[in-house]
Amino acid sequence: MEYYYKVPEDIDERLVIVVDPMLATGNSASAALSRLKEDGVTSLKFVCLLAAPEGISTLAEHHPEVPILAGAVDSHLNDHGYIVPGLGDAGDRLFGTR
């Protein structure tokens, strides 16, 4: 579900760097990259602090031309789709909701 999407009219002429604190399943990142491609963006990079191999595989499968820059790669996702050992929920940490 797209909540908010507002980009410059010349987005297709720019380098776009998609930043997400964590790459877990890769589904949200893949959707964001797909949406940008719909607007003609061809120069893309994805940056995250922490990634799981599953998320890297998802992006590599759906967006093989997009480089992934990760600060670290953890071992796997648990049954709930959380990165193990991970950082906890980035949103909860940022907004103090947990």
N, C-alpha and C positions, 0 to 999 in steps of 0.2 A: 504494500500500500504506500503510495506516495503522499507524504504529508506536506512537504514544502520543496519546491524546485524553482529557483530563479537564478538564471545565469545571464551573462552579457550576450548581446546579439551576435557578437563575433566570437563566440565560444569555440567554434570550429577552427578558428585560426590560432588558438592558444594551446600552450602546454597546460594540461590539467592534472593536478596531483590530488588524488583522493586519499584522505587521511582518516584512519580509524584506529583507536587505541589497541584493539585486539582483532585478529583474524581467526575466528573459530571455525564455523562450518564453511564460511566463504559466501553464503547465500546473499547476505545484505550487500557485501562488497561487489559481488557479481551483478546484482540488480542495479547498483549505482553506476557501475561501468557501462552496463547495457544502455541505461537511460542516457548517459552522456554520448554514447556512440549513435543513438537515435538522432541526436542533434548535430551529428557530423564530426564529433571530436575524434581525431586520429592520434593525437599525441597525448598519451596517458601514462601515468605512473601510479602505483599504489604503495602507500607507506603505512606501517603499523609498528607499535612497540613490541608486540608479542604475537606470534602466529602458531597455529597448530598445523601439522602436516596435512590434515583433512582439508583445511581452508586453502592451503597452498595448492593442493591438487585440484580443488574446485576452480580456482582462478586460472590455473594452468590449462585446464580442460576447456573452459569457456572463453578465456581471454589470453591465449598463449603469447600474444604480442605485448602484453602489459607487464613491465618489470615490477617485481615485488621487492620492496626494501623493508626488511624486518629487523628490529633490534635484537630479537632472540626468537628461537623456535623451541617450543616445549614439546613434550613427548606425544600427547594424544588428547582426544576429547573423551570426557566421561559419558555415561549413559544419558545425561541431561544436556549434552552438547557444550559443556564448559571445558575450557582449556585446563589441562592438568600438567604441572601443579598450578599454573596460572597466577593471576593477580587479584582474583575476586571480580566483582562487577564494577567495571570502570565508571558507569553512570552513578552507581551508589557511592563510590568513593568520591567522585567529583562533587556531587550534590549533597553528601552527608545523609543519605536516606536510609542507610543501614548501619 
